[in-house]
Amino acid sequence: MEKVKLTIDNKPIEIPKGTTINKAARQLGIEIPTLCYMQLHDLNIENKPAGCRICVVEVQDRRNLAPSCATNCEEGMVIKTHSTRVLNARRTVMEFILSDHPKDCLICPKSGNCELQTMAHQLGIREIPGEEIASTSTYRKDTSPSIIRDLDKCILCRRCEMMCNTVQTVGALSAINRGFMATVAPAFEQNLEHSTCTYCGQCVAVCPTGALTEVDHTPDVLRALADPAKTVIVQTAPAVRAALGELFGMEPGTLVTGKMVTALRELGFDYVFDTDFAADLTIMEEGTELLDRLKRHLNGDRSARLPILTSCCPGWVNFFEEYYPDLKDIPSTAKSPQQMFGAIAKTYFADKINVSRKDLVVVSIMPCLAKKYECQREEFSSDGNRDVDFSISTRELAAFIKQANIDLNNLKNGEFDAPLGESTGAGVIFGATGGVIEAACRTAYEIFTGKKLERIDFTELRGLEGVRAATIDFDGLPLNIGIAHGLGNARNLLDEVRSGRSQFHAIEVMACPGGCIGGGGQPLHHGNSEIIKARAAALYNEDRGKPLRKSHQNPFIIKLYEEFLGKPNSEKAHHLLHTKYFDKKKKIIVKQ
């Protein structure tokens, strides 16, 4: 590989040709401030539009300052990264950015965690010259069930566009207009609800300002907790326990299951349950559905559509309803664990504690912003009363705990309540890409073959490759499995299914890179694959430590079927635990 020699701040370096100045400087321990630049390490994707110009440097014999994120090193370059000319330019650029930026920092959702605010502080900005003559944009706020856009706070870093278009291939966001009115928005300035947005939240996870934030349901939860007429219960998704600790100074991958349970009790929840219980229930329904289709297919019934697609991820469900409505009879009809939990909580559990449905409030803690939309879908309610009332993210839970002055680090470990808090290891691994289909295989194997599964860990289904394939031996029947995480990768598998070229019997899809552990509501990881790997390892460690690791072994699931549901995919189970899908292909209407 050809290399070049150059000098940065009087320090010589030899690096491969094509390396940007920014990366070369970092190798020397020189930090150049950046705002629009972002690297997603695990995806090998960079956002470097060189739009903000905060990262400019001075290159000898070059007239203009160069954006270090998008300028490659050349032989003999002499570079100054913090000269007086550079410092003055950065301050001027920041002053221009701030001149058109709202000044509501005290009530902004990103206050205290805003990269623009942090950068302004680092550059020593204390006043904004010319602010009185700046042309200020006047966009309205765009509120959807999951995501809020405040375009007045957009700084055109285009990180959201990179995530939406390059990583997820959703295409809901693009740059529009010019000058002070330039921003990133859905096509033809439509709102998110009338765009192709899937609410995966990956745009929110990378936005450096308050231009994209989640809809916060915490105030609604607080009001419910304060209402003596309401019984408020909470469910926690598996990925939350592997990431929540990061927001309290713990290392990535630190499991805080017990501490989280105690914190939720101190917040005032009447019952603290585990979504893993509903994950086990999902396996019973989805696994039975897979086996039914598979047996019918083997017997020559071509109406049994294969491959079956997992349906746990609402961002993924939104995606195929938008882009692949012609395939809507292929996904499993099983509801997601969040919605299965809500349906059981407001029927089976409500009856057990003698509380009416309307007085039972179900709250979910999820790593996902699409869950906020999912619980508001009409089909997941009864007479207008939602199965799940409110969904809050991992970040929102952390903020709620801090507001209540609860020291998570020093809490004792609590235990989930029964019966909806008991789960197996199979339910835990739902949070990592490949986990849903691995959990399904553990149960489906024993039901299909009638034999005990000796090898519980299907490690061939694990990993962070965007698209993976594996064949599992079901006692002589080779079961072909596909796995994709990230909607861009899912598109590749779906195109094969649509064309009739897919050889898979089952496909698991997660909308977010890494699965739920990399969800749009998780602590920000900025594409760092080491953080994602640590979270996944935590879930697999919890799985290994469970006394029961197959969903059909969960005694409370067995009791639920005996007392209430009958058997998997019975008429009652199908009514409560299954759903249908819709053609939601958007019609983009050009404004006249």
RODO-2510 file (C-alpha; in nm, 4 decimals, decimal comma):
residues 592
     n   res          X          Y          Z
     1     m     0,0000     0,0000     0,0000
     2     e     0,1422     0,3359    -0,1068
     3     k     0,2217     0,5680     0,1846
     4     v     0,2772     0,9415     0,2154
     5     k     0,4842     1,1455     0,4595
     6     l     0,3620     1,4722     0,6069
     7     t     0,3782     1,6899     0,9172
     8     i     0,0891     1,7805     1,1465
     9     d     0,1555     2,0387     1,4180
    10     n     0,5303     1,9803     1,3764
    11     k     0,4868     1,6048     1,4242
    12     p     0,5959     1,3828     1,1327
    13     i     0,3775     1,0897     1,0284
    14     e     0,3758     0,8306     0,7512
    15     i     0,0325     0,6958     0,6645
    16     p    -0,1455     0,5110     0,3810
    17     k    -0,2384     0,7287     0,0859
    18     g    -0,6055     0,8262     0,0963
    19     t    -0,6177     0,8778     0,4731
    20     t    -0,7980     1,1961     0,5707
    21     i    -0,6197     1,4675     0,7683
    22     n    -0,8612     1,4153     1,0566
    23     k    -0,7762     1,0442     1,0876
    24     a    -0,4034     1,1118     1,0534
    25     a    -0,4182     1,3720     1,3305
    26     r    -0,5965     1,1288     1,5615
    27     q    -0,3175     0,8770     1,5119
    28     l    -0,0836     1,1425     1,6513
    29     g    -0,3124     1,2094     1,9465
    30     i    -0,4281     1,5419     1,8022
    31     e    -0,8022     1,5932     1,8356
    32     i    -0,9588     1,8148     1,5699
    33     p    -1,3114     1,9248     1,6669
    34     t    -1,5864     1,7880     1,4429
    35     l    -1,9607     1,8399     1,4280
    36     c    -2,1104     1,6971     1,1082
    37     y    -1,8516     1,4181     1,0811
    38     m    -1,9418     1,0742     1,2147
    39     q    -1,7965     0,7283     1,1642
    40     l    -1,9995     0,4114     1,2142
    41     h    -1,7161     0,1749     1,2962
    42     d    -1,9066    -0,1528     1,2711
    43     l    -2,0601    -0,0610     0,9356
    44     n    -1,7472     0,1009     0,7882
    45     i    -1,9601     0,3998     0,6893
    46     e    -1,8616     0,7640     0,7335
    47     n    -2,0681     1,0805     0,7273
    48     k    -1,8336     1,3492     0,5970
    49     p    -2,0273     1,6113     0,4004
    50     a    -1,7740     1,8744     0,5095
    51     g    -2,0720     2,0987     0,5630
    52     c    -2,0143     2,2555     0,9035
    53     r    -1,6473     2,3524     0,8491
    54     i    -1,5736     2,3265     1,2219
    55     c    -1,2907     2,0812     1,1453
    56     v    -1,0963     2,3150     0,9135
    57     v    -0,7165     2,3146     0,9268
    58     e    -0,4417     2,5239     0,7684
    59     v    -0,2380     2,3557     0,4937
    60     q     0,0855     2,5271     0,3920
    61     d     0,0752     2,6815     0,0401
    62     r    -0,3008     2,6310     0,0196
    63     r    -0,5038     2,9505     0,0010
    64     n    -0,8202     2,8302     0,1729
    65     l    -0,8594     2,6365     0,4934
    66     a    -0,9315     2,2671     0,4341
    67     p    -1,2025     2,0545     0,5990
    68     s    -0,9972     1,7835     0,7669
    69     c    -1,2768     1,5233     0,7583
    70     a    -1,2894     1,5220     0,3762
    71     t    -0,9358     1,6202     0,2706
    72     n    -0,6874     1,3414     0,2011
    73     c    -0,3260     1,3642     0,3102
    74     e    -0,0701     1,4243     0,0389
    75     e     0,3058     1,3826     0,0258
    76     g     0,4931     1,6664     0,1963
    77     m     0,1898     1,8393     0,3482
    78     v     0,2576     2,0731     0,6381
    79     i    -0,0561     2,1146     0,8445
    80     k    -0,1518     2,3323     1,1406
    81     t    -0,4650     2,2230     1,3229
    82     h    -0,4947     2,4989     1,5850
    83     s    -0,3334     2,8113     1,4393
    84     t    -0,4847     3,1521     1,5173
    85     r    -0,6316     3,1606     1,1666
    86     v    -0,7973     2,8215     1,2224
    87     l    -0,9290     2,9116     1,5673
    88     n    -1,0761     3,2360     1,4380
    89     a    -1,2419     3,0574     1,1449
    90     r    -1,3968     2,7952     1,3711
    91     r    -1,5388     3,0625     1,5999
    92     t    -1,6804     3,2533     1,3038
    93     v    -1,8409     2,9389     1,1597
    94     m    -1,9953     2,8535     1,4963
    95     e    -2,1288     3,2075     1,5346
    96     f    -2,2983     3,1773     1,1944
    97     i    -2,4526     2,8428     1,2915
    98     l    -2,5795     2,9830     1,6208
    99     s    -2,7180     3,2989     1,4621
   100     d    -2,9991     3,0920     1,3097
   101     h    -3,0421     2,8531     1,6008
   102     p    -3,3222     2,8770     1,8611
   103     k    -3,2172     2,9957     2,2065
   104     d    -3,4482     2,7700     2,4093
   105     c    -3,1681     2,5588     2,5557
   106     l    -3,3291     2,5501     2,9014
   107     i    -3,6297     2,3519     2,7746
   108     c    -3,4728     2,1732     2,4781
   109     p    -3,4923     1,7904     2,5042
   110     k    -3,1203     1,7709     2,4210
   111     s    -3,0141     2,0223     2,6862
   112     g    -2,7123     1,8820     2,8663
   113     n    -2,6485     1,6309     2,5885
   114     c    -2,6240     1,8607     2,2861
   115     e    -2,3114     1,8413     2,0732
   116     l    -2,3713     2,1895     1,9334
   117     q    -2,3888     2,3337     2,2844
   118     t    -2,0760     2,1442     2,3871
   119     m    -1,8856     2,2609     2,0799
   120     a    -1,9879     2,6230     2,1339
   121     h    -1,8565     2,5970     2,4900
   122     q    -1,5283     2,4435     2,3734
   123     l    -1,4818     2,7257     2,1220
   124     g    -1,5488     2,9867     2,3895
   125     i    -1,8551     3,1401     2,2241
   126     r    -2,0127     3,3955     2,4580
   127     e    -2,1911     3,6220     2,2112
   128     i    -2,3259     3,5977     1,8580
   129     p    -2,2318     3,9010     1,6439
   130     g    -2,4830     3,9909     1,3711
   131     e    -2,7605     3,7871     1,5249
   132     e    -3,0035     4,0745     1,4831
   133     i    -2,9730     4,0717     1,1031
   134     a    -2,9701     3,6925     1,0533
   135     s    -3,2469     3,5467     0,8408
   136     t    -3,4193     3,3074     1,0812
   137     s    -3,5971     2,9966     0,9589
   138     t    -3,9562     2,9419     1,0686
   139     y    -4,0386     2,5740     1,0274
   140     r    -4,3192     2,4247     1,2322
   141     k    -4,2585     2,1314     1,4612
   142     d    -4,3453     1,7924     1,3162
   143     t    -4,4732     1,5473     1,5757
   144     s    -4,5269     1,1801     1,4963
   145     p    -4,6154     0,8976     1,7375
   146     s    -4,2452     0,8279     1,7982
   147     i    -4,0264     1,1124     1,6751
   148     i    -4,0369     1,4919     1,6952
   149     r    -3,8646     1,7045     1,4326
   150     d    -3,7794     2,0641     1,5156
   151     l    -3,6262     2,1822     1,1898
   152     d    -3,5288     2,5208     1,3315
   153     k    -3,2627     2,3263     1,5248
   154     c    -3,1270     2,1407     1,2217
   155     i    -2,7638     2,2313     1,1499
   156     l    -2,7413     2,0365     0,8228
   157     c    -2,4877     1,7866     0,9524
   158     r    -2,6832     1,5260     0,7497
   159     r    -2,6076     1,2445     0,9927
   160     c    -2,9774     1,1524     0,9975
   161     e    -2,9796     1,1392     0,6189
   162     m    -2,6829     0,9009     0,6253
   163     m    -2,8570     0,6678     0,8710
   164     c    -3,1936     0,6811     0,6952
   165     n    -3,0733     0,6471     0,3369
   166     t    -2,7350     0,4727     0,3447
   167     v    -2,7684     0,2390     0,6435
   168     q    -3,1435     0,1748     0,6591
   169     t    -3,2326     0,2477     0,2920
   170     v    -3,5653     0,3913     0,4086
   171     g    -3,5280     0,7157     0,2153
   172     a    -3,7482     0,9243     0,4427
   173     l    -3,5047     1,2166     0,4784
   174     s    -3,3149     1,4351     0,2337
   175     a    -3,1729     1,7858     0,2141
   176     i    -3,4167     2,0509     0,0893
   177     n    -3,4026     2,4269     0,0194
   178     r    -3,0975     2,6542     0,0198
   179     g    -2,9396     2,9193     0,2383
   180     f    -3,0919     2,9859     0,5818
   181     m    -3,3984     2,7778     0,4860
   182     a    -3,1894     2,4704     0,4051
   183     t    -3,2660     2,1679     0,6203
   184     v    -3,3129     1,7914     0,6134
   185     a    -3,6728     1,6757     0,5881
   186     p    -3,9027     1,4189     0,4257
   187     a    -3,9571     1,4558     0,0517
   188     f    -4,1656     1,7567    -0,0516
   189     e    -4,1608     1,8843     0,3115
   190     q    -4,4206     1,6320     0,4223
   191     n    -4,4444     1,5290     0,7868
   192     l    -4,3013     1,2024     0,9135
   193     e    -4,6394     1,0302     0,9343
   194     h    -4,6896     1,0812     0,5601
   195     s    -4,3368     0,9798     0,4684
   196     t    -4,1706     0,6402     0,4454
   197     c    -4,0387     0,6721     0,8037
   198     t    -4,0374     0,3422     0,9969
   199     y    -3,9752     0,5112     1,3375
   200     c    -3,6647     0,2982     1,3927
   201     g    -3,5092     0,6015     1,5638
   202     q    -3,1616     0,5647     1,4186
   203     c    -3,1823     0,9265     1,3016
   204     v    -3,2553     1,0379     1,6586
   205     a    -2,9611     0,8343     1,7867
   206     v    -2,7120     1,0309     1,5737
   207     c    -2,8642     1,3817     1,5731
   208     p    -2,6226     1,6195     1,7537
   209     t    -2,8905     1,8746     1,8445
   210     g    -3,2597     1,8883     1,9344
   211     a    -3,3676     1,8686     1,5708
   212     l    -3,4697     1,5040     1,6153
   213     t    -3,5851     1,3716     1,9511
   214     e    -3,8175     1,1014     2,0778
   215     v    -4,1734     1,1651     2,1932
   216     d    -4,1392     1,1540     2,5720
   217     h    -4,4130     0,9577     2,7514
   218     t    -4,2501     0,9982     3,0954
   219     p    -4,4884     1,2788     3,2059
   220     d    -4,7858     1,0548     3,1194
   221     v    -4,6334     0,7710     3,3205
   222     l    -4,5727     1,0024     3,6159
   223     r    -4,9361     1,1166     3,6132
   224     a    -5,0540     0,7550     3,6068
   225     l    -4,8274     0,6665     3,8993
   226     a    -4,9711     0,9581     4,0975
   227     d    -5,3318     0,8494     4,0338
   228     p    -5,4547     0,6315     4,3253
   229     a    -5,7322     0,4889     4,1059
   230     k    -5,4808     0,3308     3,8674
   231     t    -5,2801     0,0121     3,9020
   232     v    -4,9602     0,0727     3,7051
   233     i    -4,7455    -0,2178     3,5894
   234     v    -4,4233    -0,2110     3,3916
   235     q    -4,2460    -0,4511     3,1567
   236     t    -3,8768    -0,4236     3,0668
   237     a    -3,7256    -0,5455     2,7395
   238     p    -3,4109    -0,7625     2,7536
   239     a    -3,1842    -0,5119     2,5777
   240     v    -3,2527    -0,2442     2,8415
   241     r    -3,0755    -0,4309     3,1228
   242     a    -2,7585    -0,4592     2,9142
   243     a    -2,7331    -0,0847     2,8420
   244     l    -2,9030     0,1130     3,1208
   245     g    -2,5912     0,1043     3,3386
   246     e    -2,3952     0,3029     3,0786
   247     l    -2,6033     0,6096     3,1640
   248     f    -2,4889     0,5755     3,5259
   249     g    -2,1174     0,5489     3,4552
   250     m    -2,0945     0,1692     3,4267
   251     e    -1,8977    -0,0141     3,1615
   252     p    -2,0883    -0,1209     2,8462
   253     g    -2,2263    -0,4699     2,8904
   254     t    -2,2829    -0,4364     3,2641
   255     l    -2,6033    -0,6213     3,3527
   256     v    -2,8235    -0,4195     3,5892
   257     t    -3,1315    -0,6431     3,5890
   258     g    -3,1815    -0,6563     3,9655
   259     k    -3,0929    -0,2930     4,0256
   260     m    -3,3321    -0,1878     3,7502
   261     v    -3,6141    -0,3866     3,9125
   262     t    -3,5501    -0,2156     4,2468
   263     a    -3,5370     0,1279     4,0815
   264     l    -3,8719     0,0677     3,9110
   265     r    -4,0283    -0,0289     4,2439
   266     e    -3,8910     0,2871     4,4028
   267     l    -4,0439     0,4882     4,1190
   268     g    -4,3815     0,3572     4,2341
   269     f    -4,4800     0,0835     3,9900
   270     d    -4,7235    -0,1618     4,1484
   271     y    -4,5834    -0,4646     3,9646
   272     v    -4,2520    -0,5040     3,7835
   273     f    -4,2561    -0,7635     3,5065
   274     d    -4,0200    -0,8847     3,2362
   275     t    -4,0874    -0,8683     2,8630
   276     d    -3,8818    -1,1881     2,8471
   277     f    -4,1943    -1,3691     2,9720
   278     a    -4,3762    -1,2465     2,6616
   279     a    -4,0719    -1,3386     2,4513
   280     d    -4,1147    -1,6971     2,5693
   281     l    -4,4831    -1,6693     2,4815
   282     t    -4,3906    -1,5352     2,1373
   283     i    -4,1748    -1,8421     2,0746
   284     m    -4,4654    -2,0696     2,1595
   285     e    -4,6900    -1,8953     1,9072
   286     e    -4,4344    -1,8090     1,6385
   287     g    -4,2542    -2,1431     1,6689
   288     t    -4,5809    -2,3355     1,6386
   289     e    -4,6692    -2,1282     1,3335
   290     l    -4,3318    -2,2059     1,1752
   291     l    -4,3709    -2,5786     1,2351
   292     d    -4,7263    -2,5765     1,0989
   293     r    -4,6172    -2,4056     0,7774
   294     l    -4,3113    -2,6285     0,7486
   295     k    -4,5099    -2,9531     0,7892
   296     r    -4,7733    -2,8405     0,5404
   297     h    -4,5009    -2,7413     0,2945
   298     l    -4,3272    -3,0786     0,3303
   299     n    -4,6627    -3,2466     0,2609
   300     g    -4,6929    -3,0592    -0,0668
   301     d    -4,9234    -2,7755     0,0457
   302     r    -4,7805    -2,4783    -0,1451
   303     s    -5,0280    -2,2408     0,0200
   304     a    -4,8055    -2,2639     0,3297
   305     r    -4,5894    -1,9591     0,2638
   306     l    -4,2184    -1,9907     0,3314
   307     p    -3,9917    -1,8441     0,4443
   308     i    -4,1695    -1,7280     0,7573
   309     l    -4,0481    -1,3856     0,8712
   310     t    -4,0182    -1,2892     1,2373
   311     s    -4,2524    -1,0125     1,3516
   312     c    -4,1061    -0,8938     1,6842
   313     c    -3,9570    -0,5690     1,5538
   314     p    -4,2071    -0,2867     1,4818
   315     g    -3,9563    -0,0856     1,2781
   316     w    -3,9156    -0,3883     1,0532
   317     v    -4,2945    -0,4408     1,0377
   318     n    -4,3403    -0,0767     0,9313
   319     f    -4,0716    -0,1271     0,6673
   320     f    -4,2291    -0,4283     0,4973
   321     e    -4,5796    -0,2766     0,5171
   322     e    -4,4349     0,0246     0,3347
   323     y    -4,2036    -0,1415     0,0801
   324     y    -4,3228    -0,5028     0,0544
   325     p    -4,7011    -0,5043     0,1074
   326     d    -4,7272    -0,7770    -0,1562
   327     l    -4,5505    -1,0070     0,0923
   328     k    -4,7667    -0,9267     0,3935
   329     d    -4,8937    -1,2859     0,4181
   330     i    -4,5386    -1,4161     0,4725
   331     p    -4,4431    -1,2727     0,8156
   332     s    -4,5535    -1,4582     1,1257
   333     t    -4,8871    -1,3272     1,2499
   334     a    -4,7599    -1,3412     1,6083
   335     k    -4,7624    -1,0042     1,7836
   336     s    -4,4402    -0,8632     1,9231
   337     p    -4,3523    -0,9504     2,2857
   338     q    -4,4472    -0,5959     2,3912
   339     q    -4,7987    -0,6356     2,2536
   340     m    -4,8418    -0,9953     2,3677
   341     f    -4,7563    -0,8810     2,7186
   342     g    -5,0138    -0,6020     2,7027
   343     a    -5,2849    -0,8355     2,5761
   344     i    -5,2207    -1,0895     2,8541
   345     a    -5,1795    -0,8214     3,1219
   346     k    -5,5149    -0,6609     3,0461
   347     t    -5,7031    -0,9912     3,0364
   348     y    -5,5439    -1,2793     3,2286
   349     f    -5,3517    -1,0735     3,4850
   350     a    -5,6210    -0,8065     3,5299
   351     d    -5,8673    -1,0828     3,6174
   352     k    -5,6221    -1,2357     3,8645
   353     i    -5,5830    -0,9116     4,0620
   354     n    -5,9462    -0,8126     4,0114
   355     v    -5,8726    -0,4810     3,8372
   356     s    -6,0763    -0,3574     3,5418
   357     r    -5,8990    -0,3102     3,2116
   358     k    -5,9536     0,0661     3,2098
   359     d    -5,7915     0,1014     3,5539
   360     l    -5,4828    -0,1024     3,4633
   361     v    -5,2010     0,1017     3,3058
   362     v    -4,9345    -0,0945     3,1205
   363     v    -4,5986     0,0761     3,0680
   364     s    -4,3133    -0,0701     2,8673
   365     i    -3,9426     0,0143     2,8884
   366     m    -3,7995    -0,0436     2,5437
   367     p    -3,4706     0,0116     2,3590
   368     c    -3,6791     0,1137     2,0592
   369     l    -3,8647     0,4264     1,9468
   370     a    -4,0854     0,2360     1,7020
   371     k    -4,2463     0,0717     2,0060
   372     k    -4,4078     0,4081     2,0837
   373     y    -4,5858     0,3903     1,7502
   374     e    -4,6578     0,0191     1,7786
   375     c    -4,8553     0,0506     2,1027
   376     q    -5,0727     0,3186     1,9382
   377     r    -5,1748     0,1040     1,6400
   378     e    -5,5530     0,0623     1,6341
   379     e    -5,5457    -0,3157     1,6177
   380     f    -5,3630    -0,3325     1,9525
   381     s    -5,6543    -0,2061     2,1598
   382     s    -5,9970    -0,3088     2,2844
   383     d    -6,2831    -0,0574     2,2664
   384     g    -6,0282     0,2208     2,2386
   385     n    -5,8258     0,1060     2,5401
   386     r    -5,4692     0,0235     2,4428
   387     d    -5,3078    -0,3067     2,5360
   388     v    -4,9905    -0,1091     2,6149
   389     d    -5,0580     0,2456     2,7292
   390     f    -4,7123     0,4039     2,7200
   391     s    -4,3665     0,3091     2,5992
   392     i    -4,0539     0,4863     2,7186
   393     s    -3,6971     0,4360     2,6018
   394     t    -3,3875     0,3298     2,7946
   395     r    -3,2676     0,6913     2,7855
   396     e    -3,6009     0,8152     2,9199
   397     l    -3,5946     0,5595     3,2018
   398     a    -3,2449     0,6731     3,3022
   399     a    -3,3607     1,0361     3,3095
   400     f    -3,6670     0,9351     3,5155
   401     i    -3,4498     0,7495     3,7699
   402     k    -3,2183     1,0502     3,8009
   403     q    -3,5125     1,2897     3,8452
   404     a    -3,6296     1,0738     4,1363
   405     n    -3,2800     1,1004     4,2931
   406     i    -3,2353     0,7215     4,2866
   407     d    -2,8737     0,6014     4,2986
   408     l    -2,8826     0,3025     4,0635
   409     n    -2,5221     0,2076     4,1359
   410     n    -2,5893     0,1374     4,5028
   411     l    -2,9295    -0,0307     4,4805
   412     k    -2,9811    -0,3881     4,5972
   413     n    -3,0921    -0,6438     4,3416
   414     g    -3,4654    -0,7004     4,3236
   415     e    -3,6658    -0,9806     4,1642
   416     f    -3,9356    -0,9558     3,8989
   417     d    -4,2909    -1,0240     4,0123
   418     a    -4,4735    -1,3428     3,9177
   419     p    -4,6326    -1,4636     3,7002
   420     l    -4,5429    -1,2272     3,4152
   421     g    -4,1860    -1,1790     3,5326
   422     e    -4,0628    -1,5359     3,4971
   423     s    -3,8641    -1,6215     3,1862
   424     t    -3,6076    -1,8559     3,0361
   425     g    -3,2734    -1,7782     2,8787
   426     a    -3,4375    -1,8002     2,5376
   427     g    -3,6392    -1,4870     2,6167
   428     v    -3,3282    -1,2939     2,7217
   429     i    -3,1415    -1,3318     2,3928
   430     f    -3,4263    -1,1702     2,1969
   431     g    -3,2348    -0,8434     2,2413
   432     a    -2,9458    -0,9408     2,0118
   433     t    -2,9537    -1,0012     1,6381
   434     g    -3,0044    -1,3740     1,5818
   435     g    -3,1534    -1,4213     1,9273
   436     v    -3,5170    -1,4568     1,8227
   437     i    -3,4506    -1,7301     1,5707
   438     e    -3,2102    -1,9087     1,8076
   439     a    -3,4781    -1,9093     2,0783
   440     a    -3,7277    -2,0416     1,8243
   441     c    -3,4921    -2,3219     1,7206
   442     r    -3,4478    -2,4391     2,0805
   443     t    -3,8216    -2,4961     2,1142
   444     a    -3,9092    -2,5908     1,7544
   445     y    -3,6452    -2,8653     1,7498
   446     e    -3,7897    -3,0460     2,0503
   447     i    -4,1500    -3,0082     1,9357
   448     f    -4,0703    -3,1184     1,5781
   449     t    -3,8449    -3,4141     1,6623
   450     g    -3,9872    -3,5188     1,9988
   451     k    -3,6270    -3,5441     2,1187
   452     k    -3,4308    -3,3514     2,3786
   453     l    -3,2048    -3,0820     2,2374
   454     e    -2,8586    -3,1400     2,3817
   455     r    -2,6767    -2,8500     2,2122
   456     i    -2,8603    -2,5400     2,3326
   457     d    -2,6216    -2,2731     2,1998
   458     f    -2,6651    -2,2214     1,8254
   459     t    -2,3527    -2,0082     1,7901
   460     e    -2,3754    -2,0220     1,4097
   461     l    -2,6770    -1,7897     1,4387
   462     r    -2,4812    -1,5267     1,6297
   463     g    -2,2549    -1,2457     1,5115
   464     l    -2,2670    -0,8935     1,3708
   465     e    -2,2432    -0,9584     0,9985
   466     g    -2,5266    -0,7643     0,8347
   467     v    -2,6659    -1,0731     0,6592
   468     r    -2,6022    -1,4228     0,7878
   469     a    -2,7130    -1,7696     0,6835
   470     a    -2,7030    -2,1001     0,8685
   471     t    -2,8480    -2,4484     0,8380
   472     i    -2,9765    -2,6180     1,1529
   473     d    -3,0166    -2,9968     1,1515
   474     f    -3,3630    -3,0866     1,2800
   475     d    -3,2841    -3,4581     1,3147
   476     g    -3,2338    -3,5081     0,9441
   477     l    -3,4306    -3,2090     0,8186
   478     p    -3,1990    -2,9224     0,7203
   479     l    -3,3666    -2,5970     0,8282
   480     n    -3,2254    -2,3027     0,6304
   481     i    -3,2222    -1,9801     0,8300
   482     g    -3,1468    -1,6244     0,7217
   483     i    -3,0717    -1,3350     0,9561
   484     a    -3,0489    -0,9640     0,8821
   485     h    -3,0074    -0,6610     1,1037
   486     g    -3,0347    -0,3096     0,9650
   487     l    -3,3113    -0,2419     0,7154
   488     g    -3,0698    -0,2017     0,4265
   489     n    -2,9582    -0,5612     0,4800
   490     a    -3,3184    -0,6765     0,5213
   491     r    -3,4004    -0,5320     0,1807
   492     n    -3,1505    -0,7690     0,0195
   493     l    -3,3212    -1,0750     0,1701
   494     l    -3,6710    -0,9470     0,0919
   495     d    -3,5830    -0,8878    -0,2723
   496     e    -3,4822    -1,2541    -0,2937
   497     v    -3,8120    -1,3630    -0,1356
   498     r    -4,0094    -1,1432    -0,3758
   499     s    -3,8277    -1,2870    -0,6770
   500     g    -3,8816    -1,6448    -0,5594
   501     r    -3,5072    -1,7086    -0,5262
   502     s    -3,4936    -1,7410    -0,1461
   503     q    -3,3943    -2,0845    -0,0150
   504     f    -3,4659    -2,0011     0,3483
   505     h    -3,7356    -2,1604     0,5627
   506     a    -3,7239    -1,8804     0,8219
   507     i    -3,5762    -1,5298     0,8302
   508     e    -3,5175    -1,3106     1,1349
   509     v    -3,5041    -0,9359     1,0789
   510     m    -3,4154    -0,6583     1,3239
   511     a    -3,4424    -0,2985     1,2077
   512     c    -3,1534    -0,1616     1,4116
   513     p    -2,7856    -0,2491     1,3639
   514     g    -2,6995    -0,5113     1,6248
   515     g    -3,0659    -0,5753     1,6976
   516     c    -3,2485    -0,4250     1,9958
   517     i    -2,9200    -0,3689     2,1801
   518     g    -2,8453    -0,1013     1,9172
   519     g    -3,1990     0,0408     1,9227
   520     g    -3,2856     0,4037     1,8648
   521     g    -3,3808     0,4496     2,2322
   522     q    -3,0601     0,3073     2,3791
   523     p    -2,7662     0,5047     2,5231
   524     l    -2,5831     0,6589     2,2291
   525     h    -2,3053     0,4378     2,0963
   526     h    -2,2238     0,6233     1,7711
   527     g    -2,1626     0,3046     1,5762
   528     n    -1,9022     0,1666     1,8161
   529     s    -1,9121    -0,2082     1,7562
   530     e    -1,7308    -0,2809     2,0822
   531     i    -2,0226    -0,1383     2,2797
   532     i    -2,2696    -0,3441     2,0758
   533     k    -2,0624    -0,6592     2,1289
   534     a    -2,0439    -0,5953     2,5047
   535     r    -2,4225    -0,5589     2,5283
   536     a    -2,4764    -0,8791     2,3301
   537     a    -2,2285    -1,0670     2,5488
   538     a    -2,4192    -0,9534     2,8577
   539     l    -2,7424    -1,1041     2,7268
   540     y    -2,5780    -1,4339     2,6358
   541     n    -2,4171    -1,4446     2,9817
   542     e    -2,7579    -1,4024     3,1453
   543     d    -2,8949    -1,6752     2,9190
   544     r    -2,6209    -1,9170     3,0280
   545     g    -2,6952    -1,8449     3,3926
   546     k    -3,0661    -1,9268     3,3685
   547     p    -3,1830    -2,2631     3,5097
   548     l    -3,4259    -2,2968     3,2153
   549     r    -3,3166    -2,1989     2,8640
   550     k    -3,6020    -2,3137     2,6394
   551     s    -3,9260    -2,1181     2,6142
   552     h    -4,1551    -2,4202     2,6342
   553     q    -4,0006    -2,5083     2,9729
   554     n    -4,1238    -2,1877     3,1391
   555     p    -4,3691    -2,3169     3,4050
   556     f    -4,5670    -1,9928     3,4023
   557     i    -4,6104    -2,0145     3,0245
   558     i    -4,7317    -2,3727     3,0644
   559     k    -4,9752    -2,2578     3,3351
   560     l    -5,0976    -1,9689     3,1170
   561     y    -5,1963    -2,2119     2,8418
   562     e    -5,3553    -2,4544     3,0889
   563     e    -5,5575    -2,1887     3,2711
   564     f    -5,6361    -1,9423     2,9972
   565     l    -5,5224    -1,9936     2,6371
   566     g    -5,5751    -2,3638     2,5786
   567     k    -5,2829    -2,4411     2,3489
   568     p    -5,0510    -2,2524     2,1114
   569     n    -5,2357    -2,1086     1,8121
   570     s    -5,5744    -2,2026     1,9589
   571     e    -5,8683    -1,9820     1,8683
   572     k    -5,8324    -1,7840     2,1902
   573     a    -5,4554    -1,7546     2,1561
   574     h    -5,4933    -1,6433     1,7962
   575     h    -5,7460    -1,3773     1,8942
   576     l    -5,5268    -1,2329     2,1706
   577     l    -5,1737    -1,2940     2,0484
   578     h    -5,1847    -1,2653     1,6698
   579     t    -5,2360    -0,9775     1,4288
   580     k    -5,2476    -0,8939     1,0601
   581     y    -5,0558    -0,6577     0,8342
   582     f    -5,1567    -0,3787     0,6020
   583     d    -5,0615    -0,2206     0,2724
   584     k    -4,9171     0,1123     0,3821
   585     k    -4,7330     0,2091     0,0699
   586     k    -4,7253     0,5854     0,0894
   587     k    -4,8553     0,8091    -0,1863
   588     i    -4,6172     1,1032    -0,2100
   589     i    -4,8212     1,4077    -0,3118
   590     v    -4,6266     1,6927    -0,4679
   591     k    -4,7329     2,0316    -0,3351
   592     q    -4,8661     2,2565    -0,6095
***
